């Protein structure tokens, strides 16, 4: 097993609409000079700014980390994967962005768009958002 990933992608939550909502939510805090409100807004802004989705493909599997929520990578070993395919989704497909759970799927996404869907043996499917799903899928296909 090599420690160097064959594919690595880092995505962040930098959509303008998220930051516009945060600024809009801070208006009442400024109007009423609320220190507690300002601290809440700053905490939320700091959390959103620090969030990143890191996807790596290594010799032994696919690794996903949704930092700072996950302290370490979640490993999806190749021997437990049945099928991998490209997936297109909107923000409402899995109920929004972030880590989303449905009855049969766990989804990791920072924006709407494309990614991959991984069907696993005796486990929930995993959807991983990607800005470059073709390269991600190609790297997985070479190893799987």
C-alpha positions, -999 to +999 in steps of 0.1 A: +000+000+000+013+034-009+008+063+014+006+088-015-029+091-028-034+084-065-062+110-065-068+138-040-095+165-041-103+191-014-136+210-016-147+238+006-180+256+012-174+288-006-208+293-023-217+330-023-253+323-013-242+307+020-222+338+029-250+361+018-274+343+042-249+346+070-245+383+064-283+387+063-287+368+095-261+391+112-281+423+105-304+419+136-273+412+157-258+445+145-291+465+149-296+453+185-259+452+195-262+416+207-229+402+219-243+367+222-258+370+186-224+382+173-206+353+189-231+328+175-227+343+140-189+343+142-189+307+154-211+296+126-190+315+101-159+300+115-173+265+112-185+270+077-152+284+067-132+255+081-154+228+066-137+208+038-144+176+020-113+156+013-115+126-010-085+104-017-081+072-037-053+050-025-042+014-034-065-001-008-096+020-012-114+053-012-109+076+017-134+104+027-130+130+054-155+158+061-133+180+083-137+192+111-166+168+117-145+137+110-112+136+129-098+110+105-106+095+071-135+071+066-121+042+045-141+024+018-121-007+010-122-019-026-130-055-016-163-042-001-174-022-032-198-037-056-202-009-081-191+027-086-209+051-110-211+088-117-240+105-100-256+139-106-276+155-078-292+188-067-292+204-033-326+188-026-317+153-037-303+144-003-318+172+016-290+198+013-252+200+016-230+185+043-232+149+055-267+136+046-283+103+055-312+086+038-324+050+045-300+035+020-273+062+014-248+084+032-239+115+011-210+139+015-213+171-005-203+207-004-223+219-034-248+206-059-235+190-091-217+158-098-199+131-079-198+093-076-221+068-060-205+037-044-227+007-038-212-015-011-217-051+000-241-053+030-238-016+037-253+018+028-244+033-005-220+063-003-223+094-025-193+117-027-195+151-044-167+160-067-156+189-088-138+164-111-159+132-110-145+119-143-109+118-130-121+103-097-140+076-114-112+069-138-087+065-109-111+042-091-117+021-122-079+016-126-077+001-091-110-017-086 
